[in-house]
Amino acid sequence: MDAAIVSDVHCDGPDSVAQQDFLRFLAGCPAPTLVLAGDIFHAFWAPGGVPFVAYQPVLDALRGFDLVVLPGNHDFHLPAQFGLAAASIGTTIERRLGGLSAVLSHGDEVDRSLKYRLFHGVLRGPGFSWLLDRLGTELAWETLHRLAGPLGLGKPDGALVAAQRALAGQRIAGGAELVVMGHTHAPSCERIDGGWFLNPGDWVEHRTYGVVRGREVELRCFEG
């Protein structure tokens, strides 16, 4: 196994079943490279430079991997936590995984709605960062969870899934051999015009992740 790819785990503290399962997955994962394709945490921040203690066990477990870190809409502050310890950091990353030339992103770039753009523009801005740092740990945790909302099961947004597939086709036509996008909680692994499109899925419902071995890509389910 050359690389494992996960997204949308939504770890949320020691009582979170997803976080417990993800820690078991990390403990047994043989891949040297681990792609974190966004929303690994449900509401990540590090007020004053110190991450929420509820997430520290996961951060500790991640440090054993060659990390590729992509910010999601729930943990867009995560990449700063790893700094130079990560092999790659960015909203869209082009790099080789196994024997494939890959284009990696969280996948929320397909949501062009004004509401989404405005809301996340504010959350990703310096003003919001300044505010959370001054609220302190407890109030920052509460504020982020109110904004993130509860985790609920439901069907993926069909329009966003279709938009991701279309974008994957464009990136493959542009030379990518593997395109990775999460965000929609719609696990899939398919061939498009000779390339691979992988949505690693989520750990709220599906417990799925992607595996790259050489030039082959596979979607697997973690069963503990």
C-alpha positions in Angstrom: 0.0 0.0 0.0 1.5 3.3 -1.1 -1.1 5.7 0.4 -4.3 5.8 2.3 -6.9 8.6 1.8 -9.5 9.7 4.3 -12.0 12.5 4.4 -15.0 13.6 6.5 -14.2 11.6 9.6 -15.6 14.3 11.8 -13.7 13.3 14.9 -15.3 15.0 17.9 -13.7 14.0 21.1 -13.1 10.8 23.2 -16.9 10.0 23.3 -17.1 10.2 19.5 -17.4 6.7 18.0 -15.9 8.0 14.7 -12.9 9.3 16.6 -12.5 6.0 18.4 -12.7 4.0 15.2 -10.3 6.4 13.4 -7.7 5.9 16.1 -8.0 2.1 15.7 -7.6 2.6 11.9 -4.5 4.8 12.3 -3.0 2.2 14.7 -3.2 -0.5 12.1 -2.7 1.5 8.9 0.4 0.2 7.0 0.5 3.1 4.4 3.5 5.4 4.8 1.6 8.3 3.2 -1.8 9.5 4.6 -3.9 12.0 2.8 -6.3 14.0 5.0 -8.8 15.3 2.5 -10.7 17.6 4.8 -13.1 17.5 7.7 -11.1 15.0 9.7 -12.3 16.9 12.7 -15.8 18.2 13.2 -14.8 21.6 14.7 -11.0 22.1 14.8 -9.1 25.1 16.1 -6.1 25.8 18.2 -6.9 28.9 20.4 -3.7 30.6 21.3 -1.8 27.9 19.3 -3.1 25.1 21.5 -5.4 22.5 19.9 -8.5 21.4 21.7 -7.5 18.6 24.1 -10.3 16.4 22.9 -8.5 16.1 19.6 -5.0 15.6 20.8 -5.0 11.8 20.7 -5.7 11.9 16.9 -3.1 14.6 16.3 -0.5 12.4 18.1 -1.5 9.4 16.1 -1.2 11.3 12.8 2.4 12.3 13.4 3.7 8.8 12.4 2.7 9.4 8.8 4.0 11.3 5.8 1.0 13.6 5.7 -0.8 15.4 2.9 -3.2 17.9 4.6 -6.1 19.6 2.9 -8.4 21.9 4.9 -12.0 21.1 5.0 -14.9 23.4 5.8 -15.0 22.0 9.4 -11.3 22.0 10.0 -9.8 24.7 7.8 -7.5 25.7 10.6 -5.9 22.2 10.7 -3.0 22.6 8.2 -1.3 25.2 10.4 -1.1 22.6 13.2 1.3 20.4 11.2 3.4 23.1 9.5 6.6 21.7 8.0 5.9 18.2 9.4 3.4 17.6 6.5 4.7 16.7 3.1 2.1 18.8 1.4 -0.4 21.4 2.5 -2.9 23.3 0.4 -6.5 23.6 -0.7 -5.7 21.9 -4.0 -2.5 19.8 -4.2 -0.9 18.1 -7.3 1.5 15.3 -6.4 2.2 11.7 -7.1 0.5 9.0 -5.0 2.0 5.6 -5.8 2.4 5.5 -9.6 -0.3 8.1 -10.3 -0.3 11.8 -10.9 -3.0 13.0 -8.5 -5.0 16.2 -8.0 -6.3 16.4 -4.4 -8.9 18.7 -2.7 -11.6 18.6 -0.1 -14.2 19.0 -2.8 -16.2 21.9 -1.5 -15.0 24.1 -4.3 -18.0 22.8 -6.4 -20.4 24.5 -4.0 -20.9 27.9 -5.7 -23.9 29.0 -3.7 -23.7 32.5 -2.3 -24.6 31.4 1.2 -21.8 28.9 1.3 -19.2 31.3 -0.1 -20.1 34.1 2.2 -20.3 32.0 5.3 -17.0 30.2 4.8 -15.4 33.4 3.6 -16.1 34.9 7.0 -15.0 31.8 8.9 -11.7 31.6 7.0 -10.9 35.3 7.4 -8.4 36.9 9.9 -11.2 38.5 11.8 -12.8 35.2 12.8 -9.4 33.8 13.7 -8.7 36.9 15.9 -12.1 36.4 17.7 -11.6 32.7 18.5 -8.1 33.2 19.8 -9.5 35.8 22.3 -12.6 33.8 23.3 -10.4 31.1 24.8 -10.7 27.3 24.7 -14.2 26.7 26.2 -16.0 29.5 24.3 -14.2 28.7 21.1 -15.3 25.1 21.3 -18.9 26.1 22.0 -18.9 28.7 19.2 -17.4 26.3 16.6 -19.9 23.6 17.4 -22.8 25.9 17.1 -21.6 26.9 13.7 -20.8 23.4 12.6 -24.2 22.0 13.7 -25.0 18.4 14.6 -23.9 15.5 12.6 -26.8 13.9 10.9 -27.3 11.1 8.4 -28.9 11.9 5.1 -28.5 11.6 1.4 -25.7 13.4 -0.3 -26.5 16.5 -2.3 -27.0 15.1 -5.8 -26.1 18.4 -7.5 -22.8 18.6 -5.6 -22.0 14.9 -6.4 -22.6 15.5 -10.1 -20.6 18.7 -10.0 -17.7 16.9 -8.4 -17.8 14.2 -11.1 -17.8 16.8 -13.8 -14.8 18.6 -12.3 -13.0 15.3 -11.9 -13.5 14.7 -15.6 -12.1 18.1 -16.4 -9.0 17.4 -14.2 -8.5 14.0 -15.8 -8.8 15.6 -19.3 -6.1 18.0 -18.1 -3.7 15.2 -17.3 -4.5 14.0 -13.8 -4.5 10.2 -13.4 -6.2 10.3 -10.0 -8.7 13.0 -8.7 -9.7 13.0 -5.0 -12.6 14.9 -3.6 -14.5 14.4 -0.3 -17.0 16.7 1.3 -20.2 15.2 -0.1 -20.1 12.0 2.1 -20.7 10.0 -1.1 -18.1 7.2 -1.2 -17.2 6.2 -4.8 -14.2 4.9 -6.8 -14.6 4.9 -10.5 -12.8 5.1 -13.8 -13.4 8.3 -15.9 -11.8 8.4 -19.4 -8.8 6.3 -18.3 -8.3 8.1 -15.0 -9.5 7.5 -11.4 -12.0 9.5 -9.5 -12.1 8.7 -5.7 -14.4 10.1 -3.1 -13.2 8.6 0.1 -16.6 9.0 1.7 -17.1 9.6 5.4 -16.9 8.1 8.9 -20.3 9.5 10.1 -22.1 6.6 8.3 -19.8 4.7 5.9 -16.4 4.3 7.5 -14.8 4.3 4.1 -11.3 5.2 2.9 -9.2 5.0 -0.3 -6.1 3.0 -0.9 -3.5 3.6 -3.7 -1.2 0.7 -4.6 1.0 1.4 -7.6 -1.4 2.5 -10.3 -4.5 0.9 -8.7 -7.1 2.7 -6.5 -9.6 1.0 -4.2 -12.3 2.0 -1.9 -12.4 0.1 1.4 -14.5 0.0 4.5 -13.0 0.0 8.0 -14.6 -2.7 10.1 -12.6 -2.3 13.3 
